[in-house]
Amino acid sequence: MTIETVTEIGRQAIETTMLVSAPILGLSLIVGLIVSTFQAMTQINEATLTFVPKV
């Protein structure tokens, strides 16, 4: 194996990991923002509201 092959395999592994995890992370970000906005608008600071999206 040459250094170029190892570098290419590593790059592809990182790219695949990012492509697989991006939708999950994006959805978590959106749900977190919605819950935070809801709490700020209603001034409800229940710990259970922040726990629900984590489950």
For each residue, the residues with C-beta under 8 A, 3 or more apart:
1: 5 6
2: 5 6
3: 6 7
4: 7 8
5: 1 2 8 9
6: 1 2 3 9 10
7: 3 4 10 11
8: 4 5 11 12
9: 5 6 12 13
10: 6 7 13 14
11: 7 8 14 15
12: 8 9 15 16
13: 9 10 16 17
14: 10 11 17 18
15: 11 12 18 19
16: 12 13 19 20
17: 13 14 20 21
18: 14 15 21 22
19: 15 16 22
20: 16 17 23 24
21: 17 18 24 25
22: 18 19 25 26
23: 20 26 27
24: 20 21 27 28
25: 21 22 28 29
26: 22 23 29 30
27: 23 24 30 31
28: 24 25 31 32 53
29: 25 26 32 33
30: 26 27 33 34
31: 27 28 34 35 53
32: 28 29 35 36 53
33: 29 30 36 37
34: 30 31 37 38
35: 31 32 38 39 49 50 52 53
36: 32 33 39 40
37: 33 34 40 41
38: 34 35 41 42 44 49
39: 35 36 42 43 44 45 49 50
40: 36 37 43
41: 37 38
42: 38 39
43: 39 40
44: 38 39 49
45: 39
46: 49 50
47: 50 51
48: 51 52
49: 35 38 39 44 46 52
50: 35 39 46 47 53 54
51: 47 48 54 55
52: 35 48 49 55
53: 28 31 32 35 50
54: 50 51
55: 51 52
